[in-house]
Amino acid sequence: MRRPSAWMFTTLTLSFAALGYTTVFAATENQPATYTVRQGDTLYRIAEAHHLPLTALELANPQLPNPNEIAAGQKVALPTTYTVQPGDTVYLIAKAHHLTPSAILKANPGIQPLDLLVGQTLYLPISAASTTAPPPASGTVTAGGTSASAGQPASTQTQGNRAQLPQEILTYAKSFLGTPYCWGGDSPKTGFDCSGFVEYVFGHFGIQLPRESHDQATVGTPVSPSNLQPGDLLFFTDTDSYASLYPNHVTHVGIYTGNGAMIESSSAHNGEGVVIVQNVFQNPYYVSHFYGARDVIGS
């Protein structure tokens, strides 16, 4: 039987938080903090001996001028190990340890950010020597500021984190520029369709959205075009038979990046897939098919 993934416990974790309990994001205790380099050692050999990803070891030692040149007697910091807890996402773990989600992903090549497993070990690119019990994430925020429920995207963030989140989402989204379009695709490996791209990007930050654009257009808080903020979702309708299957006729979604632009995955644009579209509200097609915008971050 497959072990439960961490996001499956999000609702339970949020319920505990509402009762006054907190989720403690604790690193593994009693782990070695440093390693003294021996003659003939390389970072690769040290990582292999301690069963660590090489990238995690390199990132935990930014003080090394050249990671390929280490000397006997030198102290090398070992990264912190972390055990995934119920309700965890890469974004929440990163914020609790003052890291970026991209740093955790680089330190843990091969992990599935949308499918963390409770009990799974991650390596945090910070020295175990400098790690004390990290602060718990606090404050419950859900799409549109409503309480968590089935079909509502939810994440746990501090007020300070909320201000940073839209830009972090956009930075992550832009890392997929050029990923091919694939109808029904929802990962970088397969390619993305429009809603699969949005679901994947926001899911990386613990904001769970419905899979299809017509459902995504029902969550969060409506936003008028004059009040759009980076990170808001833009929805568009069509008039074909496929669109008529849905009451709102929404068939397309993109992420607003600011200054009248959005990032989307589309079969248009010569099949480029994930692209940034400039001057959305000056484009006759997008203007005539615009359905509305939603804030699903709660900013």
N, C-alpha and C positions, 0 to 999 in steps of 0.2 A: 504493500500500500504506500502511496506517495506521501511523504511528510507534508504537513500543512505549511503553506507559504506564509511569510510574515504578514502580508497585506490582508489575509483572511481574518486576522485578529484585530483589524483596525477599529471596527465598530465596538468591540468589547473594550479595547483600550480607551477609546474616547468616552465610553460609558463610565469606566473607572475614574477618568479624569473629571467627569462631571460630578462624581461623588466625593471629589477631593483627593483622590489618589493620584500619584504621578508615576509615569513610566521612567525607570532609571536606565539610562544608557551607560552601562558600565563596561569598561574594558576588562579583559581577563587579568586577574591578580597573580602576583608571584611569578611573573615571567622575567627572564633575564632582560636587563635594560641595555647592556652594552656587551661588546665582544672585543677582546684584545687581539689585534692582528698578529699572526704568526708568519714566520718566514715562508714565502711561497704562496701565501694566501692571495686570493682575488675576491672581489665582491661576488662573483659568480659562485665560487667555491663556498664562501660563507653562507650565501643564500641557500645553496643546495644542502649544506650541512644542517641548517636550521629549518629546512623545509619552508622557505619563504619565497615568494615571487621576487625576482631580481629587481623589478621596478619598484616594489615596496621598499626594499633596502636602499636603493638609490635615492628615492624621494625622502626617506627618513634621515638622509645625510647630506643636506644641501651645503654643509660647510666644507665638503670635500672639493678642492679645486679641480681635481681630475679623478673621477671614480675608478679609472683604469690604472691609477698609480697610487697604491697604498703601501705604507711601510710597516715593518714589524714593530710592535709596541704601540702602534696607533690605536686609538679607541674608535670603534664603529658603533653607532647607535642602532639598536634593533627596533624595527617597527612594532607598534602596539597591536596586539591581537584583540579582536572584538567578536563576541558571540551575538548573533542576530536574535533580537527579542521580538515577542508578539507586537505587531503594529509598526515595526520598523520599515523605513524606506531608505534608499541611499541618501535622499535629501535630508531626512531627519537625523540620520547618523552623522552626516557631514556637519550640519549645523550644531549638533550637540558637542562636537569635537573641534569646532572652529576650522573646518576644512571646506573645500569645495566638492561638490559631487564628482566633478571631473577628476580630482585628485584621487578619490577613492576608486573610481573606475580604472584609472591608470595603475594603481597599486594592486589591483585585483583583476588581471586580465582573464577574460573568459566568464566572469560572473554575469548572471542574468538580472539586470537591475529591476525588472518588473516581476521577478519571481524569486525573491530572497526567501530562504527557508529558515524557519525557527531553529536555532541551534547551529546554523552555518557559521563557519569562522571566516571573518574578513581581516585583512591586514590594513591598519591605518598608517599612513605615511608620516607618523610623528614618533619621536623617540619614546620608548617605554619609560625611560628615566624621567621624563618630564610630565608623565601622565598621572594625574590624580583622578578621583572619581569625577567624571565630566558632568556638567549641569544637565538636568533633565530638560527636555523640550517642554515648554509650557504654553498654555493658551490654546483653545480649540477654535480652529477657523475652518469653515466649510464654504463651498461655492455660494456666493451671494450672501454670506453671513448667516445662513440657516444652520440648524443642527443637523448632524449626520443622520442619514437614513438611506434605505435602499435606493440606488439610482442617483444619489447625490454625491458629487466628488467631495472628498474631505481630506484635510491635511492638518497637522499640528505644527504651529509655527509661533514664534514670538512676534511681537509687533515690529521689532526691528527687522526681523527676517522677511516680513511681508513686503517691506519697501524694496528689498533687494530681489525678491523672487521673480518679478516680471522680466528683469534684465537677464537673470540667470536662465530662465526658460528660453528667452530669445537666443542667447548665446549657444545653448544646447541645441536648439532647433537649427541654427545656422551651421552647426557642425555636420549636418546631413545634406547640405546643398549639393546638388548633383546626383543624389540617390535616385535611381530610376523609378518611374511610376509603375505600379503593379496593381491592377484592380483586385481588391480584396487583400492587398498586402498590408502588413502591420509590423514589419521589422526591417532593419537595414539589410538583412540577409536576403529577404524576398523582394524588397522594394516596398513602397508605400502607396496606398491610395490616399485621398485627402483626409478622411476621418481616421484612418489607421495611423497616419503621421501625427495628427493632433493627439490622439489617444496615447501613442507611444511617448511623445515628448512630455506631456503633462503627467503621465503615469510615473515617469522617472523622478518626479518631484513629489510623489505621493498624492497627486490629485487624480482620482480615478473617475474617468469619464465614460459614458456609454460608447459603444463601438461605432455606431453609425451617425452620420451628420444630422439626420432629421431628429434623432434622439438627443444628440449633444445640444441642439438648438432649444431644448426644453429645460436645461439646467442652468444654474447660476442666476445672475441678475441682468435684466435688459439694460442696454446702454445706448443712448442716442448717438448718432454720428458726430454731433458736436462735442460730445464728452468722451470720445474714444481714448483709451490709454493703451500703451504697449502691453501686449499679453492678452488683450481682449480677443474673443473669437468673432470672426465675420462669417455670416451665413448667406448662401445664395440659393435661389430656387430655379427650377426649370419647368417646362410645360409638356414634356414628353410623357409617355405612358408609364415609364419607370417612376417619375416624380409623382404621378397621380396616385401611387400606392400609399403615399403618406399625406396626412391631413395638412401639414404645413408646406408640402412640396419641396422641402429643402433637400438638395442633392450635393451641395458643396460647402466646404468650410476652409478657412485659412486663419492664420494668426496675425493680428495687427502688430506691426513693428514700429509704428510711429511715422509721422511726416507723410501720411497718405499711402503708405506701403504695407504690404502683407507678405508673409512667407506661406507657401502652400505646396502641396504635391498635386500635380495635375498632368493629365495626358496631353494637354495643349503645350505650347511653347516648344514645339519640335521634339516632344517626348523627353524633355530634360528632367522631368520629375520634380524634385524639390527645388523651387526657385523663389526669388524675391520679385514680386510684382510691384512696380512703382506706379504712383498716381492712380490708385484703384478707383477713386471717386471722380476721375476724369475719363475713365474708360467706359464707353457707351454700353458695352456688354455687361460689365459688373454693375453699373448704375441701374440698368433696367432689370437686373435679376437680384438685386440686393434685398435680402429678407430682413436682416437685423443683426445686432451684435449682442454678445453676452459677456459679462465678467464672471469667470469661473474661479478666479483666484481669491476674490474677497478683499481686494486691495482698496 
